[in-house]
């Protein structure tokens, strides 16, 4: 059927047959090329996975980037946050006391 389709579109039968032989013939480069491509397709993702999961790579890029985005807290920031929480707690208690007294 494929040969018939190729003949209908103007391709010669001999040309199509040679193309098919070159792609699948054991004495041609077709099989070797396919094996090479398969090895390349499998090696690249495995290699990238291996490289990206190295501890040094992780420490250098991921952890440092996280520290840049979320810097460690300073003591004065922590104290300001605690003071703010305490003020909010007192305001809420006062508001509850006022509503309970009314």
Secondary structure, DSSP 8 states (H G I E B T S, - for coil): -HHHHHHHTT--HHHHHHHHHHHH-TTSSHHHHHHHHHHHHHHHHHHHHHHHT-HHHIIIIIIHHHHHHS----HHHHHHHHHHHHHHHHHHHHHHHHHHH-
